[in-house]
Amino acid sequence: MSLSTTDKEVLVSRLINAPREKVFDAWIDPEKIINWWGPRGFKNTNIEMNVKPGGVWRYTMHGPDGVDYPNKIVYTEVVEPERLAYDQMGEGEFDDISFRVLVTFEEEGDKTRVTMRSEFPTAEQLRRVVEEFGALEGAEQNLERLSEFTELGSVIS
């Protein structure tokens, strides 16, 4: 696992012991993604998921503290099984949060290197999501949970 940041960007990468098609599928299948998406302790409810350019994924992350975090993703690029690009936004009381994400899925033998690059409009917004929402730990845990789900076929909370 590797994690790096600049003043407006977070880059997290992990080598997953599963074929690229399986890892990509876990990211775009609404029945699979809710089982691993987000930091440890979070659960998800899908509202809608349409993975295509211009398509929307609306979901609510339910925090272990009982707080619900409504989210909206608008896909800008879908190249199966290589790349996903999307704009992620909070909704409701979190609608002032938005950032652009590029996820790449690279074959490394029979494994997959997943790299997630999140770019924020300002350094202040990145600082806020790191301090208020634990975005760095959340990004790492997100890929850890994806790895566990694709390697073991189940989720570990």
C-alpha positions, -999 to +999 in steps of 0.1 A: +000+000+000+013+035-008-002+068+001+010+103-008-005+138-008+002+172-023-016+204-013-047+194-034-043+157-042-044+123-025-029+093-042-034+058-028-023+026-045-025-011-036-015-044-052-045-067-050-041-105-053-069-109-078-074-106-116-081-071-130-116-081-143-127-093-109-114-062-091-130-039-117-163-058-114-163-054-076-161-016-082-190-014-107-214-040-094-240-024-071-244-057-052-207-060-046-195-025-039-218-019-009-200-048+008-166-032+008-169+005+000-157+030+026-137+029+058-139+001+083-171+002+104-192+019+076-221+003+059-237+015+027-271+018+011-273+021-027-300+045-040-290+042-077-260+031-096-255+036-133-219+031-143-214+049-176-202+084-187-228+108-173-243+080-151-249+086-114-242+066-083-261+078-052-255+061-019-255+067+018-226+058+040-238+049+075-210+057+100-203+036+131-213+067+151-248+067+136-242+096+112-254+092+076-233+106+048-253+110+016-230+109-015-233+114-052-209+103-079-211+113-115-190+092-139-170+111-165-152+081-180-156+043-179-131+022-197-136-014-187-116-029-170-089-002-171-101+030-157-129+049-139-131+087-136-158+105-116-168+136-097-177+128-061-200+151-041-215+152-008-252+159-006-275+176+019-254+192+047-223+179+030-230+194-004-200+218-002-176+189-006-166+178-041-135+163-057-125+145-089-113+109-088-093+088-113-091+051-105-068+029-126-066-009-127-033-022-140-024-059-145+008-070-127+009-107-136-022-123-121-026-094-096-040-059-100-025-026-091-054-002-081-044+034-080-069+060-068-060+097-074-084+123-058-080+159-068-096+186-047-105+221-060-086+238-031-060+229-005-085+241+021-111+215+010-085+187+011-074+198+046-111+198+057-118+163+045-086+150+061-092+167+094-130+163+097-136+130+079-103+111+081-099+110+044-064+096+043-071+067+066-105+062+048-088+060+014-063+033+027-091+013+044-112+015+012-086-003-008-078-027+020-115-037+021-116-040-017-086-063-015-102-084+013-134-086-007-118-097-040-093-120-024-115-137+001-149-133-016-163-117+015-161-084+034-143-079+067-158-049+085 
